[in-house]
Amino acid sequence: MSNLRRHALSAAIIVAFFLFWELACIVFHISSIVLPRPSEIFVTLVEKFPGIWPHAVQTLYTTLVGFVLGIVIGVFLGIVVGSSRLAFDVANPLLVGFASVPKVAVVPIFVLWFGSGTVPAVLTAMVTCLFPIVVNVATGLATTEPELEDFMRTLDATRMDRLINVGLPRTMPYFFASLKVAVTLAFVMAAGFIAEERAGR
């Protein structure tokens, strides 16, 4: 099946899903409170768009800033931890343990330190996506095949050469896998923080 046909089939299935949803709500007289029809959702979205837009922009800005900060700090910490086998063995259990702590637990701390506003929301998004990136980057570096390390040593490669030419390329699949998880978590936490802040005003 060609790419064009596959994309067309995917689009047709999505359209059919929304049509089925619309017809099911009409045929079975499902209340809008229980399950609104797609057409009702679209009309409401258009009507409320002027009020939604500023909050959507703020959420996107907060998510992106926190996500970028999480990438920069996470990659740096991941390289530091993953470059040493001893550091990885010591830090990895701690990182996994901290990653399992609900991130909402840090929200009150950031609010106490920085007050309400953009700063605690950005920090919440950053902390949320920080741990998956650190763990994955460190794991990618620490699990580099010993044969590759030995081969680079036979070429008199420095530690930095081994990191740039072997370690970082070896880490890329782990890194991009962590980004998919991190950006989702950052968006959810930032959106939740902003929604709670707006609701509390």
C-alpha positions in Angstrom: 0.0 0.0 0.0 1.4 3.4 -1.0 1.9 6.2 1.5 -0.9 8.3 -0.2 -3.4 5.5 0.1 -2.4 4.7 3.7 -2.8 8.4 4.7 -6.1 8.6 2.9 -7.3 5.5 4.7 -6.2 6.9 8.0 -8.1 10.1 7.4 -11.2 8.2 6.2 -11.2 6.2 9.4 -10.9 9.3 11.6 -13.8 11.0 9.7 -15.9 7.8 10.0 -15.2 7.8 13.8 -16.5 11.3 14.3 -19.5 10.6 12.0 -20.3 7.5 14.1 -20.0 9.5 17.3 -22.4 12.2 15.9 -25.0 9.7 14.7 -24.8 7.7 17.9 -25.6 10.7 20.0 -28.5 11.6 17.8 -30.0 8.1 17.4 -29.7 7.2 21.1 -30.6 10.7 22.3 -27.5 10.9 24.4 -27.5 14.1 26.6 -24.9 16.7 25.9 -24.0 16.6 29.5 -23.1 12.9 29.2 -21.5 13.0 25.8 -21.7 16.1 23.6 -21.7 15.7 19.8 -18.6 16.7 17.8 -20.6 19.4 16.1 -21.5 20.9 19.5 -17.9 20.7 20.7 -16.8 22.5 17.5 -19.4 25.3 17.8 -18.6 25.8 21.5 -14.9 26.0 20.7 -15.5 28.7 18.1 -17.7 30.7 20.4 -15.3 30.5 23.4 -12.1 30.8 21.3 -11.4 34.5 22.3 -11.4 33.4 26.0 -9.5 30.2 25.4 -6.7 31.6 23.2 -4.8 33.6 25.9 -4.8 30.6 28.3 -3.7 28.3 25.4 -0.8 30.6 24.5 0.3 30.8 28.2 0.1 27.0 28.5 2.1 26.5 25.3 4.7 29.1 26.4 5.1 27.5 29.8 5.4 24.0 28.4 8.0 24.9 25.8 10.2 26.9 28.2 10.1 24.2 30.8 10.7 21.5 28.2 13.7 23.3 26.7 15.2 23.8 30.2 14.5 20.2 31.0 16.4 19.1 27.9 19.4 21.3 28.5 19.8 20.3 32.2 18.7 16.7 31.6 21.2 16.1 28.9 24.0 17.6 30.9 23.2 15.6 34.0 22.7 12.5 31.9 26.1 12.8 30.4 27.7 13.4 33.8 26.0 10.4 35.3 26.4 8.1 32.3 30.1 8.9 31.6 31.2 7.1 34.8 30.1 3.6 35.6 30.4 4.2 39.3 28.3 7.4 39.1 25.7 5.6 37.1 25.5 2.7 39.6 25.1 5.2 42.5 22.8 7.8 40.8 20.5 5.6 38.7 18.5 4.1 41.7 18.1 7.6 43.1 17.0 9.0 39.8 14.5 6.2 39.3 13.2 6.7 42.9 12.8 10.5 42.4 11.1 9.9 39.1 8.5 7.8 40.7 7.5 10.6 43.2 4.3 12.4 42.0 5.4 15.7 40.5 2.4 17.5 42.0 4.2 17.2 45.3 6.7 19.8 44.2 4.1 22.3 43.1 3.4 23.7 46.7 7.1 24.1 47.2 7.6 26.1 44.1 4.6 28.3 44.9 6.0 29.0 48.4 9.4 29.8 47.0 8.4 31.9 43.9 4.7 32.7 44.4 2.0 32.1 41.8 2.7 32.9 38.2 4.8 31.7 35.3 7.9 30.8 37.2 6.6 28.0 39.3 4.6 26.6 36.3 7.8 26.6 34.2 9.8 24.9 37.0 7.0 22.3 37.4 7.2 21.5 33.7 11.0 21.4 33.8 11.1 19.0 36.8 8.5 16.8 35.2 10.4 16.2 32.0 13.9 16.3 33.6 14.0 12.8 35.1 13.0 10.8 32.0 15.7 12.6 30.0 18.4 12.1 32.6 17.7 8.4 33.1 17.5 7.6 29.4 20.6 9.6 28.4 22.6 8.1 31.3 21.4 4.6 30.4 22.4 5.1 26.8 25.9 6.1 27.7 26.4 3.5 30.5 25.3 0.7 28.2 27.7 1.4 25.4 29.2 -1.8 24.1 32.7 -2.4 25.6 34.0 -3.5 22.2 33.4 0.0 20.9 35.1 1.6 23.9 38.1 -0.8 23.4 38.3 0.0 19.7 38.4 3.7 20.3 41.1 3.2 22.9 43.2 1.4 20.3 43.0 4.5 18.2 44.3 6.6 21.1 41.0 8.4 21.3 40.6 10.7 24.3 37.6 10.5 26.7 36.0 13.4 24.9 36.5 11.7 21.5 34.8 8.5 22.8 31.9 10.5 24.1 31.4 12.5 20.9 32.0 9.7 18.4 30.6 6.7 20.3 28.7 7.7 23.4 26.4 10.4 22.1 25.4 8.7 18.9 24.7 5.5 20.9 22.4 7.6 23.2 20.3 9.2 20.5 17.5 6.5 20.5 17.3 6.7 24.2 17.2 10.5 24.1 14.4 10.8 21.5 12.4 8.1 23.3 12.6 10.2 26.5 11.5 13.3 24.6 8.2 11.7 23.7 7.5 11.0 27.3 8.8 14.2 28.7 6.9 16.6 26.4 3.6 14.9 27.3 4.3 15.0 31.0 5.4 18.7 30.8 2.3 19.7 28.9 0.0 17.9 31.3 1.6 19.4 34.4 1.8 22.9 33.0 -1.8 22.8 31.8 -2.9 21.5 35.2 -0.9 24.1 37.1 -2.3 27.0 35.0 -5.9 25.7 35.2 -5.7 25.5 39.0 -4.2 29.0 39.2 -6.9 30.5 37.0 -9.6 28.7 38.9 -8.3 30.0 42.2 -8.5 33.6 41.1 
